[in-house]
């Protein structure tokens, strides 16, 4: 599947910061990780930190799937609100999901420090209403988040205009958010894992995984074999063939980035990520070099050709969306791109073993905050591979209702 198109800014800015070999001979490993994007890289980090030998395999050049198209907003906020998640999953599970995501933002900052990645930036997140009817729902959501210990405050329309120069309805300001370029972070994680004796191969496509006595035999398209004790599938949206019909929704999302602003410190987005209550929602953030990324205008994914033809129109619409919020800011789009993502029914990822597949683990961080979910998945899967009980694995299992 062609997961992204157009001109993802991360790829333009950073190019190919590192090069990885193609697998050309048979190897043995404890764990084979299929997928070299941010999910695979986080799994490699946690496994190598636990002293587990692992190999990362990707059919593309590393990072050039969905990861390169990420807009890299790091939020604990799940696509489904806390109150709505309580309605579908119950209070205990919903609160735990939000708590895990909140903790994951802090853990990502610590991991960035460990691997020497300097691109992590802590910031705030503003979730604002687009209609007057959203006000009461946002107030209830804010109160619920406060009741479980999340650092949030409700802002009314006057406060939003005073603080962010936007004329809209109420919003929730969260203190625990961040951004870190997912593409560059992926390379940082993999380079760290390599220093810890992990092996990383790209342009290596996996064709079959066969259960043998005591191990798995993985065969590439070039008929090279990998013998492994376990396999971690971190292929994200390309793993949909394992999913039950109706459990997921394949979507296309669009993003555009502005030319650099001369005075980036004057931008209201400088210290705050923003997203709104629209469906699909609009999201935006500043970059360190004074540009603004605006994303959204999602639609159903039908095929890559149709998605790619929509980039020009979506760029115009996203530009209009930004200027409606900030009419005095001259947003000039420079690069635009599109990507494919998946939404689950409850907004949560699928993590762990898939029924009927022995020693196969899945790290499928679906939704708008896939980087956060990927970290949660990597921790759970590490514990499962080590034979340790992780009390959170049931929250994200495949058989949930």
C-alpha positions as CSV (number, residue, x, y, z in Angstrom):
1,X,0.0,0.0,0.0
2,X,1.2,3.5,-0.8
3,X,0.9,5.2,2.6
4,X,1.9,8.7,1.8
5,X,2.4,11.1,-1.1
6,X,3.1,14.7,-2.0
7,X,6.0,16.4,-0.3
8,X,6.2,15.4,3.5
9,X,8.1,18.2,5.1
10,X,10.2,15.9,7.4
11,X,11.5,14.1,4.3
12,X,12.3,17.3,2.5
13,X,14.0,18.9,5.5
14,X,16.0,15.8,6.7
15,X,16.4,13.7,3.6
16,X,18.0,10.3,4.4
17,X,20.0,11.0,7.5
18,X,21.2,7.4,7.8
19,X,21.6,4.5,5.4
20,X,20.8,0.8,6.3
21,X,21.8,-2.3,4.4
22,X,19.5,-4.8,2.7
23,X,19.4,-8.3,4.2
24,X,21.4,-10.6,1.9
25,X,22.1,-13.7,4.0
26,X,20.3,-15.9,6.5
27,X,20.3,-14.8,10.1
28,X,19.1,-15.8,13.6
29,X,17.6,-13.5,16.2
30,X,15.4,-13.6,19.3
31,X,12.8,-11.1,17.9
32,X,12.2,-10.0,14.4
33,X,10.4,-6.6,14.1
34,X,8.6,-6.1,10.8
35,X,8.3,-2.4,10.1
36,X,10.9,0.3,10.4
37,X,8.8,3.3,11.2
38,X,8.2,4.9,14.6
39,X,6.4,1.8,16.0
40,X,9.2,-0.6,15.0
41,X,11.8,1.8,16.3
42,X,10.2,2.1,19.7
43,X,9.9,-1.7,19.9
44,X,13.6,-2.0,19.0
45,X,14.5,0.5,21.8
46,X,12.5,-1.2,24.5
47,X,13.7,-4.7,23.5
48,X,17.4,-3.7,23.3
49,X,17.1,-1.9,26.6
50,X,15.8,-5.2,28.1
51,X,18.8,-7.1,26.6
52,X,16.8,-8.9,24.0
53,X,18.4,-9.4,20.6
54,X,16.3,-8.1,17.8
55,X,16.3,-7.4,14.1
56,X,14.3,-4.6,12.3
57,X,13.1,-5.3,8.8
58,X,11.3,-2.9,6.4
59,X,10.4,-3.4,2.8
60,X,10.9,0.3,2.1
61,X,13.7,2.7,3.0
62,X,13.5,3.3,6.7
63,X,10.9,5.7,7.8
64,X,9.3,6.2,4.4
65,X,5.9,4.7,5.2
66,X,3.4,6.6,7.3
67,X,6.1,7.9,9.6
68,X,7.5,10.4,7.1
69,X,4.0,11.9,6.7
70,X,3.4,12.4,10.4
71,X,2.7,15.9,11.7
72,X,4.3,14.8,15.0
73,X,1.8,16.1,17.5
74,X,2.4,14.2,20.8
75,X,-0.7,14.3,22.9
76,X,-2.3,12.2,25.6
77,X,-5.7,13.2,24.2
78,X,-7.3,10.3,22.3
79,X,-9.5,10.8,19.3
80,X,-12.4,9.7,21.5
81,X,-13.1,12.0,24.4
82,X,-12.7,10.7,28.0
83,X,-16.4,10.9,28.6
84,X,-17.3,9.1,25.3
85,X,-14.7,6.4,26.0
86,X,-16.2,5.9,29.5
87,X,-19.6,5.3,27.7
88,X,-18.1,2.6,25.5
89,X,-15.4,1.0,27.6
90,X,-16.4,1.7,31.2
91,X,-14.8,4.2,33.6
92,X,-11.9,2.1,34.8
93,X,-10.6,1.2,31.3
94,X,-11.2,4.7,29.9
95,X,-9.4,6.4,32.7
96,X,-6.5,3.9,32.4
97,X,-6.2,4.6,28.7
98,X,-5.9,8.3,29.2
99,X,-3.5,7.9,32.1
100,X,-1.2,5.6,30.1
101,X,-1.2,8.1,27.2
102,X,-0.5,11.0,29.6
103,X,2.4,9.1,31.1
104,X,3.7,8.2,27.6
105,X,4.3,11.9,26.7
106,X,6.6,12.2,29.7
107,X,8.3,8.9,28.9
108,X,9.0,10.0,25.4
109,X,10.8,13.0,26.7
110,X,13.0,10.8,28.9
111,X,13.7,8.4,26.0
112,X,14.7,11.4,23.8
113,X,17.2,12.3,26.5
114,X,18.5,8.7,26.7
115,X,19.2,8.4,23.0
116,X,20.6,11.9,22.6
117,X,17.6,13.2,20.5
118,X,17.5,17.0,20.8
119,X,14.3,17.5,18.9
120,X,11.7,16.9,21.7
121,X,9.8,20.0,22.7
122,X,7.3,20.2,25.5
123,X,4.3,22.4,24.9
124,X,0.6,22.9,25.7
125,X,-2.4,21.6,23.8
126,X,-5.6,23.5,23.1
127,X,-8.8,21.6,22.2
128,X,-11.4,24.2,21.1
129,X,-15.0,24.1,20.1
130,X,-16.3,25.0,16.6
131,X,-19.9,25.5,17.6
132,X,-21.8,26.9,20.6
133,X,-23.3,23.5,21.3
134,X,-19.8,22.2,22.0
135,X,-19.5,24.4,25.1
136,X,-21.3,22.2,27.6
137,X,-19.6,19.1,26.4
138,X,-16.2,20.7,26.7
139,X,-16.9,21.8,30.2
140,X,-18.0,18.3,31.3
141,X,-14.9,16.9,29.6
142,X,-12.6,19.3,31.3
143,X,-14.2,18.5,34.7
144,X,-13.8,14.8,34.1
145,X,-10.2,15.1,33.2
146,X,-9.5,17.3,36.2
147,X,-11.2,14.7,38.4
148,X,-8.6,12.0,37.4
149,X,-5.6,14.3,38.0
150,X,-4.9,15.7,34.5
151,X,-3.6,19.2,34.4
152,X,-6.2,21.0,32.3
153,X,-8.3,24.2,32.5
154,X,-11.4,25.4,30.7
155,X,-11.1,28.6,28.8
156,X,-14.2,30.6,27.6
157,X,-14.5,32.5,24.4
158,X,-13.1,35.8,25.9
159,X,-10.1,34.0,27.4
160,X,-9.4,32.2,24.1
161,X,-9.5,35.5,22.2
162,X,-7.2,37.1,24.7
163,X,-4.7,34.3,24.9
164,X,-4.7,33.0,21.4
165,X,-6.3,35.7,19.2
166,X,-9.0,33.3,18.0
167,X,-12.7,34.0,17.9
168,X,-14.3,30.7,18.7
169,X,-16.2,28.9,21.6
170,X,-14.8,27.4,24.7
171,X,-11.8,25.1,24.9
172,X,-9.6,22.8,27.1
173,X,-6.0,23.8,27.6
174,X,-3.8,20.9,28.6
175,X,-0.3,21.4,29.9
176,X,1.2,18.0,28.9
177,X,1.8,17.9,25.2
178,X,4.8,18.0,22.9
179,X,6.1,17.7,19.4
180,X,9.1,15.7,18.1
181,X,9.6,15.0,14.5
182,X,8.5,11.3,14.2
183,X,10.7,10.6,11.2
184,X,13.9,12.0,12.8
185,X,13.1,10.4,16.1
186,X,12.7,7.0,14.3
187,X,16.3,7.3,13.0
188,X,17.5,8.4,16.4
189,X,15.9,5.4,18.1
190,X,17.3,2.9,15.5
191,X,20.8,4.3,15.7
192,X,20.7,3.9,19.5
193,X,19.4,0.4,19.1
194,X,22.2,-0.4,16.6
195,X,24.7,0.8,19.2
196,X,23.1,-1.7,21.6
197,X,23.7,-4.5,19.0
198,X,20.3,-4.5,17.2
199,X,20.4,-5.0,13.4
200,X,18.4,-2.9,11.0
201,X,17.7,-3.8,7.4
202,X,15.6,-1.9,4.8
203,X,14.5,-2.8,1.3
204,X,13.8,-6.3,2.8
205,X,10.3,-7.5,2.2
206,X,8.8,-10.3,4.3
207,X,6.8,-12.8,2.3
208,X,6.0,-15.6,4.8
209,X,6.2,-16.4,8.5
210,X,5.9,-20.1,9.3
211,X,5.6,-21.7,12.7
212,X,8.3,-24.4,13.2
213,X,9.2,-26.5,16.2
214,X,10.5,-24.0,18.7
215,X,10.9,-21.0,16.4
216,X,9.4,-19.0,13.5
217,X,10.9,-19.2,10.0
218,X,10.6,-15.9,8.2
219,X,11.3,-15.8,4.5
220,X,11.9,-12.6,2.4
221,X,11.0,-12.0,-1.2
222,X,14.6,-12.8,-2.0
223,X,14.2,-16.2,-0.3
224,X,16.5,-15.3,2.6
225,X,15.5,-16.8,5.9
226,X,15.4,-15.3,9.4
227,X,15.0,-17.7,12.4
228,X,13.3,-16.0,15.3
229,X,11.7,-16.9,18.6
230,X,9.0,-14.2,18.1
231,X,7.8,-11.7,15.5
232,X,6.5,-8.1,16.2
233,X,4.4,-6.7,13.5
234,X,4.8,-2.9,13.6
235,X,3.5,-2.3,10.0
236,X,0.7,-0.1,11.1
237,X,-1.9,0.4,8.4
238,X,-0.6,-2.4,6.3
239,X,-1.7,-5.0,8.9
240,X,-5.4,-4.5,8.2
241,X,-5.7,-7.9,6.6
242,X,-5.6,-9.3,10.2
243,X,-8.5,-7.1,11.4
244,X,-12.1,-8.1,11.7
245,X,-14.5,-6.3,9.2
246,X,-16.1,-3.3,10.7
247,X,-13.5,-2.8,13.5
248,X,-11.5,-0.2,11.6
249,X,-12.0,2.7,9.2
250,X,-9.3,3.5,6.6
251,X,-9.0,7.2,6.2
252,X,-6.9,9.7,4.2
253,X,-5.6,12.8,6.0
254,X,-4.0,15.9,4.5
255,X,-1.4,18.4,5.7
256,X,0.3,21.6,4.4
257,X,3.1,23.6,5.8
258,X,3.6,27.4,5.4
259,X,6.6,29.4,4.3
260,X,8.7,30.6,7.3
261,X,7.3,33.5,9.2
262,X,9.7,36.4,9.8
263,X,8.6,36.7,13.5
264,X,7.7,33.3,14.6
265,X,7.5,34.4,18.3
266,X,4.4,36.4,17.5
267,X,2.5,33.4,16.3
268,X,-0.2,32.3,18.8
269,X,0.7,28.7,18.0
270,X,4.3,29.1,19.2
271,X,3.8,27.3,22.5
272,X,0.6,25.4,21.9
273,X,-0.7,22.6,19.7
274,X,-4.2,23.2,18.6
275,X,-7.1,21.0,17.4
276,X,-10.8,21.3,17.4
277,X,-14.1,19.5,17.9
278,X,-15.0,19.2,14.2
279,X,-15.3,15.8,12.6
280,X,-12.9,15.4,11.0
281,X,-10.9,17.7,13.2
282,X,-8.5,20.4,12.3
283,X,-5.0,20.3,13.9
284,X,-2.0,22.6,13.7
285,X,1.4,23.4,15.3
286,X,4.4,25.6,14.8
287,X,7.8,24.2,13.8
288,X,11.1,25.3,15.4
289,X,12.1,27.2,12.3
290,X,8.9,29.3,12.3
291,X,6.6,27.5,10.0
292,X,3.0,26.4,10.7
293,X,1.7,22.9,9.9
294,X,-2.0,22.6,9.4
295,X,-3.7,19.2,8.9
296,X,-7.1,17.6,8.6
297,X,-9.8,17.5,6.0
298,X,-9.8,13.7,6.4
299,X,-11.9,11.6,4.1
300,X,-12.5,7.9,3.4
301,X,-9.5,6.2,1.8
302,X,-10.6,4.6,-1.5
303,X,-7.3,4.3,-3.4
304,X,-3.9,6.2,-3.4
305,X,-4.6,7.8,-6.8
306,X,-7.8,9.5,-5.7
307,X,-6.2,10.6,-2.4
308,X,-3.2,12.1,-4.3
309,X,-5.4,14.0,-6.7
310,X,-7.1,15.7,-3.7
311,X,-3.9,17.2,-2.3
312,X,-4.2,20.5,-4.2
313,X,-7.9,21.1,-3.2
314,X,-7.2,20.0,0.4
315,X,-4.3,22.5,0.6
316,X,-6.6,25.3,-0.4
317,X,-9.2,24.2,2.1
318,X,-6.7,23.9,5.0
319,X,-5.3,27.3,4.1
320,X,-8.8,28.7,4.3
321,X,-9.4,27.0,7.6
322,X,-6.3,28.6,9.1
323,X,-7.1,32.0,7.8
324,X,-10.6,31.8,9.2
325,X,-9.0,31.3,12.7
326,X,-6.2,33.8,12.2
327,X,-7.3,36.3,9.6
328,X,-4.4,38.7,10.3
329,X,-1.8,36.0,9.7
330,X,-0.7,35.6,6.1
331,X,-0.4,31.8,5.7
332,X,1.4,30.9,2.4
333,X,1.5,27.1,1.9
334,X,4.8,25.8,0.6
335,X,4.7,22.0,0.8
336,X,1.7,19.7,1.0
337,X,1.2,16.0,1.5
338,X,-1.3,13.2,2.2
339,X,-1.2,10.1,4.3
340,X,-3.3,7.1,5.1
341,X,-4.4,6.2,8.7
342,X,-6.8,4.0,10.5
343,X,-9.4,4.8,13.2
344,X,-10.7,2.0,15.4
345,X,-14.2,2.1,16.8
346,X,-13.1,3.2,20.3
347,X,-10.1,5.3,19.3
348,X,-7.7,2.9,20.9
349,X,-4.9,0.8,19.3
350,X,-4.6,-2.9,18.9
351,X,-1.7,-4.4,20.9
352,X,-0.5,-7.9,21.7
353,X,-1.2,-11.4,20.3
354,X,-3.7,-12.0,17.5
355,X,-5.8,-15.1,18.0
356,X,-4.4,-18.2,16.4
357,X,-0.9,-16.8,15.8
358,X,1.6,-18.1,18.2
359,X,4.6,-16.0,19.1
360,X,3.3,-13.2,16.9
361,X,2.8,-9.7,18.5
362,X,1.1,-6.7,17.0
363,X,1.9,-3.0,17.7
364,X,-0.8,-1.2,15.8
365,X,-1.0,2.4,17.0
366,X,-4.1,3.5,15.1
367,X,-5.6,7.0,15.5
368,X,-4.4,10.5,15.6
369,X,-1.8,9.9,18.4
370,X,-0.1,6.9,17.0
371,X,3.3,7.8,18.3
372,X,2.0,7.7,21.9
373,X,0.2,4.4,21.3
374,X,3.4,3.0,19.8
375,X,5.3,3.6,23.0
376,X,2.5,2.0,25.0
377,X,2.6,-1.0,22.6
378,X,6.4,-1.3,22.9
379,X,6.3,-1.5,26.6
380,X,3.5,-4.1,26.7
381,X,5.0,-6.3,24.0
382,X,8.4,-6.2,25.7
383,X,6.8,-7.6,28.9
384,X,4.9,-10.2,27.0
385,X,8.0,-11.5,25.2
386,X,9.8,-11.6,28.5
387,X,6.9,-13.7,29.9
388,X,5.9,-11.0,32.3
389,X,2.3,-10.1,33.1
390,X,1.4,-6.6,32.0
391,X,-1.9,-5.5,33.5
392,X,-2.6,-3.2,30.6
393,X,-2.5,-5.7,27.8
394,X,-6.2,-6.6,28.1
395,X,-7.1,-2.9,27.4
396,X,-6.0,-3.1,23.8
397,X,-6.6,-6.8,22.9
398,X,-8.1,-7.8,19.6
399,X,-11.2,-9.5,21.0
400,X,-12.5,-6.4,22.8
401,X,-16.1,-5.7,22.0
